[in-house]
Amino acid sequence: MSEEFLKTDCCIAGGGPAGIMAGYLLARAGVDVVVLEKHADFFRDFRGDTIHPSTLRVVDELGLLDEFLKVPHNEIRELSARFGDTALKLADFRHVPGRCKFMMLMPQWDFLNFMAEHGRALPTFHLMMNAEATDLIRGNGRIVGVTAQTPQGPLNINADLVIAADGRSSKLRELAGLEVLDIGAPIDVLWMRISRKTSDPPQTFGNIAPGGFLVTIDRGDYYQCAFVIHKGGYDEVRARGLEQLRAQLVRLAPFLEDRVGELQSWDQIKILSVTVDRLKRWFAPGFLCIGDSAHAMSPVGGIGINLAIQDAVAAANALSDPLRRGPVGPELLESVQRRRELPTKLTQKLQVAVQDRVLAPVLEGRLGAKPPLIVRIVGAVPLLRRIPAYVIGIGFRPEHVRSSNREAKP
């Protein structure tokens, strides 16, 4: 894999959830796949840690669920939110389809390592770490490969199909000349760690008060905290100082009062610039975008990972058999977009509604400690909690594994 030239059926740029899952599914179907991951490992904090019931159902369909459930994780069967002093249950996952009637919290690196380990057991799965796709190779009116930078130098990889799964700032989609529709987001998120105690209140979806919104994600011995701020408001927050930020966190989650002092430096706080966008066209001849490369999602609901994995399953379902025979035509790539575009649009529409009608008014102080009427109704009627649980946990048009398994014993 350190040669200057490689030939493969499919080259996938990006070793995130979409790229690793697509690579595993295609290799399982007998397609020769090279997955490029620009980092030396998957260990990066403040990435999405939610694994939704629909993803767990995919893992189950692959025959890997029992083993996967042995990886350390937390299980959430209900989501609640606290508005001031009022706590409301908003989602109940105990009725969603599939074996796993819960949302799993697991560090994303554990999920990626698990799938990569099983991928490496397949003869046609090749994961290259420290390898970043930097350019596209063109020929005969189509994209025919990528140039990657590796520790050994530049590497040209010729491929019948290139899949861009290199994230919301995808370099490959820009090089392919695909047009991006910017939908907009009024928020950014500050990520930080604060220690957790066993005596703390149960996990909540969010802690909300006029002027602030804080999500505390249980990571066992600490919380991964997401503090929502105005778009572009980081410099303003920083100018007010750490003491003011700590006071805001305590106002939103009083049980953290004895621990916010752990935040001693702005180096402990990372900013996520929230982007909501999607490509008008997800493909070009010989080239396809999936996951965040095709549609950057808001962090609302933690749904982005789920959408990315569903894209990977849909792409493998449509492309695995044809790819074994050679290059695929644009009509097949277009079919993947047709399959996944509507659920993407519907999900983004819901996320934007939450951003504009809940988060932005909260940050501006226009929405008080009293929950909106629809939230109060859902909180008061247990049957209605199944609706947000289905939307968050399963989503619109969930995918099932239909690609072949060449590794299955006859």
N, C-alpha and C positions, 0 to 999 in steps of 0.2 A: 503493500500500500504506500510505500515511499517513492515509487517510480515517478517519472516526470509525466507519464501519460497513462491513463486508465480508460477502460471501456466498461460500461455497465448498462443495464436496462433502464434504471431510474436513479437519479442523483437527487437527494433531498438536502436542502440547505436549512440547517437549524435542528438542534437536538432537544427542542422543547416537547411538550405533550403531543402536539400535532405531528411533528416530524418523527419522533420515536414511534408513536402508534402507527403512523402510515408505513414507516419502514418495516416494522414488525409484521403488519398484516400482509404487505406485499411480498416480503421474503417468505412468510408462511405459505403463500400461494405459489412459490417457486420463482418469483421475480428476483433477479439479481439487483440488489439495492446497496448504494453507498450513502450513508448519512453523515453529513459534515456538522460538527459542533465546534464552535470557535474557542470554547474554554477547555481547560484541562480536566474539569470535572463538572458535575451538576450542582455543586454546593454554592448556592447563592441565596441569601436570606431575602425576606420581604418579597417573595413570589407567591402567587396564589396557591393556597394549600387545601382548597376544597375539592373533594372528589365526590361527584354527585351520583345518585342512584342509577342514572342512565349509563354513566361510565362504568359503575360497578357491574351493571348488567352486561356490558360489552366484555369486561374481564371474565365474567361468568361464562359467556358464550365461547370464550377462548379456552375454557377449561382451567383457568388459572386462579379462580376466586378463592378457593379454600386455602391455597398457599399465600395469596395476597393478604388475606385477613389475618395472617400470622405476623405481618409487619406491624410494628407498634403504631397505633392510631387512636383517635377519639371518635366517638359516634354521637351524632346529634339527631335526635328524633323529633325535636320541636325547636322552632326558632321563636324568640320573643324579642321585644324591644321595650325599652324603658323611656317613657316620656316624663321627664321630671321625676315625680314620685310614683307615677303610674306604670306598672309593668303589664304588658299585654302579650299573650301568645298569638302569633301571627301565621305560623305554618306548622302543619302536622304531617310528617313524612311516613307515618305508620300505615298509610293506605296506598302508597305508590306501587306501581307494578314492579315485579322482580323480587329476588330473594332478599336484597338488602333494602330495608325500609328505613333508611337513615342516610344522612349526609356525613361523609367521612372527612375528618381533619387529619391530614398527614403532610409532613414537609414534602414539597414537590420533588426534592432531590431523591427521596426514598422511592417515590412512584417511578421516576425516570430510571433510577438504578435498577429497579425491579424489572421494568419492561426491557431495558437494555440488556440485562443479564439473560433474559429469555431470548432476546433477539440474537445474541451472540451464539446461542446454541443452534441457530439455523445456519446451514452452509452458505446461504445466499445473502445473509445480512452482514454488512460491513460498516461498523461505526468508527469514524475517524475523529479523534479528539484533537484539540489544538489545530483545527483545520477550518478556515473561514472562506466561504465563497465570496469572491471579490469582483468577479466579472462573468459575463455570459459569453459563450462561444456560439457564433452563428454560422449557418451554412445552408445553401439551397432554400433560402427564404424562411427558415425556421431556426429556433434555438436548438442547438445540438449538444450543449454541455456547459460546463462552468470552469472557470479558473479559480483555484483555491490556493490560499497561502498556508503553508505548513511549516513546521520547524525545519524541515529539510529543504524548503524553498518552494517556488511555485509548482503547482500540479494541475495539469489539464485533464479534466474528466469528461470524456464523451459519453453521452447518454441519450437514449431514445426519448426520455422524458426528464425534465427538470421540475421539481416541486419546490417552491419557495415556502418555507415554514420558518422564516427568519425574523418573525416578530413585527410589531407595529411600526418599527422604523426600517422596514425591509429595504435593503439596498437593491435586491434583485428585482423587486417589482418596479422600482424606479428605473433601473437599467432596461427593463422590458417595455418601458413607456406606458404603463397602465395608469389610467386616470383615477385619482382618489377623490371621493365625495366626502368632504369634511362636514360632519353632522354637528359637531361642537359639544363642549362640556363646560359647565359653569364651575367646576370644582377641580381641585388637586387633592392629593392625600399625602400626609406625613406618616411614615412608618417608623415604629420604635419598639424596643423591648422593655417590658416591665415585669418584674418577678411576680409569680402567682403563689397564693397560699391555699391550702385545702379548705380553709374556712371561708373563702370568697363566695359570693353569690353564684348561682348557676349561670352557665353560658348564656349570653344575650346576643341578639342580632345587632343591636345598637343601643347606645346610651345617648339620648337626645334631650337637649334643653335649648331655650332661645339663644341663638348665637353659636351653637356648637353641636357636633355629632362625632361620637367616638365608638369604634368597634373594637371589642376585646376578643381576640381569637385565642382560645386555650391551647397552648403548646406543651402542656404537662407542668413543667416547673416555671414557665413564664408565659406572659401574654404577648402575642404579636398584635400591637395596637395600631389601628388606622385612625388618624385624626384628620377629619375632612376640613379643608380650608377653601376660600375663594380661589378661583382660577387665577394664577399669577400672584397669589398673596403670600408666598413664602418669605420674600424680603421684608414685608410688613410684620409678619409673625416673628421673624428673627430680630427685627429692630426693637420689638417690645421686650425681648429678652426671655431667657429660659425660665426665670421665676414666674413670669406671666403665663407662659405655656403650661408650666406645672400646675398653676392655680386653675387654669381652664380644664385641665384633665381631671383634677379633683372635683371640680363643680359638676362634671359630667359623670364621673364614677367615684363617689366619695370613698369607697373601700380601698382605693389606691393611695389614699392620703399619706400613709406611712412608707410609701415606696417610690413616689415620683421623684424623690431626691436622688434616685439612681441615675437619672438623666443629668449628667454633669457637663456634657459637651454637645455641640451641634453635630459633631461627627457621629454621634449615636443615633441621629435622626436622618432618615433618607426620604427624599421627595419623589413621589410618583406623579409625573405630569399626565393627567388623565386626558385621553384622546378617544373620541368616538368617531369612527369613519368606516367607510367600506369602498371597495373598488367598484367602479361601474362595470368593468369586465375583468374577470378573475384569471383570464388565460390569454395566451398567445400561442401560435403554432409551436409545439414542443415544450410548452411551459404552462404551469398551473400554480396558483397561489391558494393556500389553505390557512386556517387559523387566523391569528392576528395579522398576518401578511395580507389576508383578503379582507379582514374586518376587525378593526380594533374595537374592543368592547369596554364599556364602563365597568368599574369594579363593583357596581351595584349588584348584589346577589351572588357575586363570585362566579358568574355564569360563563366567563370567557373561556376557561379551561374546558368546560363541558362542550361548548360550541366547537372548539378546536378539535377535540377528539371525535365529535360527530362528523366533522368535515373529513377527518382521516379515514373513518370507517366508510363513508360514502364514496370517497375517492378510490379506496381499495376495492370496494364492491364493483365499481364501474370499470376500473382500469386493469385489475390484476390479470385476468385472462388475456385481454388484448395485448398487454405489454409483454407477455411471454412470446408473442409472435412478432414483435417489432414495434416501431413507432406507432403512436396513436394519433388519430386525426383530431382536428379542432372540435368536431361535432361531439366527440366523447368527452372532451374537456368541458365543453359548454354544458353537457348534461349534468356534470358535477355542480356547476354553478346553479343551474336551474333547480337542482335538488335541494341545495343548501341556502339559496338566496332568500327565500320567503321566511324560513325560521330565523335567519339572521336579521332581516328587516323587522319582524315582529318583536324579537327580543330587544333590539336597539330602541324600538319605539317605546317599549315598556320602561327600559332603563332611562331614557330621556325624560319620560313623564315623571319618574321618581326624582330624577335630578332637578327638574324644573319646578315641580309642584310640592316637593317635600324638602330636599336638601338645600336648594337655593333660598327658599323662604326661611328655613331654620337658621342658616348662616347670616341672613340679613336681619334676623330678629322679628320677622313678620309672622312667623308661626310660633305660637306660644307653647307652653308646656302641655296644653291640652291636645291630645291626638286628633288628627283629622277624622271626620265622621266615618269615612269608609274603613279606616283603620280600627275605629272603635267597634264597628259592626262585625268585622272579621274577628276581632278579639273576643267578642261576646257570643259568637255563634260557632261552636266547635266544627260543625260540618263545613263551614266556609273556609276553614283553615286548610282544607285539602286542596283548594284551588291554587293558592300561592306555592304550596308544597309541590304540586305537580309542575307548575311553570318553572320553578327554581330547580327542582330535582330531576325532572324528566325533560321538560322543554318542548318546544314545537317540533314536530316531525322527528322523533328519536330514531336513530339508526340501529339496525341489527347487523351482525356479522354475516355476510352472505358470500364473501370471497372464499375461494377454495382453500383446503388445507392439504398441501402436498406432503406434510410430515405425518399425517394421520396413518395409522396402520390399517391395512385392508382387513 
